[in-house]
Amino acid sequence: MIRLSLFSFSRMLILFLVFQSLSILSLGQAPQRSGGPQMNKGRFYGKVVDESGKAVGYASVSLYRMGQDSVTKTMKEELVTGQITDENGDFSLEELPVFGKFTLKVSFLGYAEVEKEASFGLTRDEGQGGGPPSNCTP
């Protein structure tokens, strides 16, 4: 029988979640263009699992980005959205702004928090005044 301390088990879970988050981030979806107006909304979705591939239900998944504090006029991290994973570890963060960089944070009681940078990889062309992203095609 193999025994793992909570500390060593936590380290293994952290490492696995870091590698797993790479696949989660690749699941982000950019908005699809159609005949109607462009909606500039995206979605990050995925599944939180431990190192053995077992789903981690009821883990906290939060998405943050940098924004300007209206009082101090300094940049600070602000919560965009978040949710608790369902029983099988699935989560879906929807109606997200597609421009900018984000930090995805996953935490669960007894484990160290995991953070991963995320983005949809979209940029606006300078001087187009809110037009479609430069790397989207109709």
Stockholm file with secondary structure:
# STOCKHOLM 1.0

chainA/1-138         MIRLSLFSFSRMLILFLVFQSLSILSLGQAPQRSGGPQMNKGRFYGKVVDESGKAVGYASVSLYRMGQDSVTKTMKEELVTGQITDENGDFSLEELPVFGKFTLKVSFLGYAEVEKEASFGLTRDEGQGGGPPSNCTP
#=GR chainA/1-138 SS CCCCCHHHHHHHHHHHHHHHHHHHHTTCBCCCCCSSCCCCEEEEEEECBCTTSCBCTTCEEEEEEEEECTTTCCEEEEEEEEEECCTTSEEEEEEEECBSEEEEEEECTTSCCEEEEEECCBCCCTTSSSCCCTTCCC
#=GC SS_cons         CCCCCHHHHHHHHHHHHHHHHHHHHTTCBCCCCCSSCCCCEEEEEEECBCTTSCBCTTCEEEEEEEEECTTTCCEEEEEEEEEECCTTSEEEEEEEECBSEEEEEEECTTSCCEEEEEECCBCCCTTSSSCCCTTCCC
//
